[in-house]
Amino acid sequence: MNPTIIDIPGIGPAAAEALAEHSIKTVTSLASASVEKVSAVPGFSDARAAKDISAATELLPAPDETPAENDTARSKEKKDTKG
């Protein structure tokens, strides 16, 4: 399942709408946006922009993984750390 922008902690419907008004509508578009572009959105400081860009990047699968492979890798990591 592809994450949506409101899957990012701290981004609710109002923040998502503000981002969309600045053409940032997907996790991918947020992950690839600059701090300057995101901090131009009302309610987004430089610090919040950097944090949300980082969070969006973490939600995306690695370039050489499909989403299903990413989920499998995460499941394996959880099993490996349980002991």
N, C-alpha and C positions, 0 to 999 in steps of 0.2 A: 504494500500500500504506500502510495506517495504521500509524504507529509505535506500539510498545508501550513500557511504562514501563521495561523493561530495555534499551531502545535509548538511554536517557540514560546518558552516560558516568558511571561510578561507582555505578550502581544495578544490582546483580545480583539473583539470586533471593532472597537473605536480606533485602536492603533492600526489595525489592518486596513481600515477604510482610509485613514490618513496616508498610509504608505501607498495604497492603490491610487490615490489622487496624484501621487508623484511617480506613477508608472512602476511601482514595486508591488507586484501582485502575487508572486510565487516565492517559495523558499529559494529556488535557483536564482531568481532576480535579486533577492536580498543578499544572498551569499556572494554574488558577483558585483554588488554595488560598492561604491566607495563610501568611506566615512563621511566625506563632504556631502555626497548626495543624500544619504540617509539623515544626516544631522540638519539638512535643510527642511525636513518634514517637521511640522509643529509637534512639540512634545518629545523630540529626540535630540538629546545632547550628543556631543562627540563621544562621551563615554558609553552612553546607551547604544548609540549607533554601532560602535565597535563591538560591544557585547552581543548585540542582536545579529550582526553579520557573522560573528564567530559561531553563535548558536545555530544559525542557518546552515553554515558550512558543515557543522558536525551532523546535522540531520541528513545530509546528502550522502549517498553511497560513494565509496571511493571510486575513482575513474575506471578502474579495471574490474569493478564488481557490479553485478546487477542487484537490484533491491533484494531479491530472494537470497542471493549469496551473502549479502550484507547481514540479513537476519540470521542466517545459519551461522555465520562467523560470530555474531554476538551471542547466540545461544551456546556455542562451544566455549567462548570466553567465560561465560557465567558458570558452566559446568567445571571448567578448569580451575576456577578460583574458589569453588566450594570445598575443595579439599580432598 
